[in-house]
Amino acid sequence: MTPELGDELLVVRVADGEHASELEGMRFPANESISGVVMRSQETLILTDVSADPRVHQPVVKTASVGPAIFAPLAVADRVFGTLLIGRPVEAQPFLDEERSVIELFASQAAIALEHARFQNELHRLAVLEDRERIGRELHDGAIQSLFAAGMKLQSAVSAGGADAWQRVEQAVGDIDHVIGDLRSYIFGLRPGVAARAGTAEALRRLGQELQDSSGVVAVIDIDPEAAARIEPADHVVQFVREALSNVGRHARATTCRLFVGRVGDGVLVEIDDDGDGFHPDDRIGAGQGLPNLHERAAALGARLEIDSGPGRGTTVRATIPG
């Protein structure tokens, strides 16, 4: 949170090393404060005795008995968002003009660091929003539709009755179990830091086991832990593999799936093969979010993505990741 120049200046924190005051929510009048003057003029201001100036509102001035002080603007690309206050004890030597350039340099470096932190926070916020949108699409295309279909089967079984009613109910229950497995995979793949806590190789093994437990597809898992540990960022490869295995469980009608992670040249190869129905990759773009999500995750890893498939010959998803 940074102050904006307006009728009031919002102060979040002031500190002098030994003294610190949390002032979130406290507002300084822009027109009547030294900080406001410095922010408007974008020029450094040197004061001989700041404690005697009625325009100073920072409590740290009184608390730390500040006398000589210098206010420097915090600005990036002509956008001023605050001031840097440096003070000395009352009756100490005033700041000299020669010291101005050093303090202004420090203020510009501090402003860049604060702007970088704000930018990183904004990037994180946007990433969270993008993930939420993707999850919403995935749940709509996969889990929600599957649950709706299972509900229709149960409703049909109740209405029809007869000898095959229990068979329909069992099939619907199996479909619901499959959806539960999908949701567990989503949650596992999205848990922050899961790869860091469990190790990338273990996280990927768990995803393979989740596929087998939820769908009955036999999962053959071949992972080189050293190769898996080289992949950065680890959470992206967990998401990539989760997406690929989810596609196998939901669409492929496969009996066997192989997950391979190992070194290839100077990089790492992540490969998911299945013996399912296969498809024409070009025909599936836009049909759902599975393939677009794979492309997005591969791009985040800086990987070269290849999808080899065709009707009746299964599917191979291959990502070659630098490093």
C-alpha angles and dihedrals in degrees: 000000000000132000120256123207110248136104089321137024115228111219119200104173140354125186141168100191099263096038125050130171126193104218103169109160095019114125130205121205106249097207094050102039133086089229089058091049092051093046092051096045094036087215129123115250125206120202127191095208115010093177090069095050113099090205092070114095103167108117090210088073091063096035095052095035093238118189117164110037143171126208117202125184119246104219140157121190092346092308108124114201105163149339136260114225119199118178143178129211119277112280092019121131112286120245114269126224087244089064093054096081093051092050092045090052090051090048092052091050091048090049091052091049092050092047091049090052090049090049092050091050090051092050090051091050092051091048090053091050092049091050091050091052091048092048090050091053092046094050091047094049095041125015100028094048091046092051090048091052091048090051091051090052092052091048091049092049092051092048097045100041113176132115096310095052094097090048090055091048092051090049091051091048089051090052091051091050088052091053090049088054090051091051091049089053091050091050093046092049093049100046106117114248095003092139092047092053100041099027122252095263093051092046090054092046089054091053090053090049090048089056092052094045095047102039108021091238108144106243117209107195121196111170129162104212093206092052092046091050090058093062115102131221089029095193090061093056090048089053092046093053092043090054094048094047091045089056089052093050096045105036115012102070086212129164096202135030128184124206114196129181119174147128120285117178108310094338144055125260120214112188133176117189128181136179095221134122096292125205144212103274093209091055093054099056107113094011092102142337099267099091096036089052091052090052091048093050092046090051090051088054093046087239132153106237124207125180115191115185145131138172111292097004105082128237137278120197111192128183121182108200123196117240 
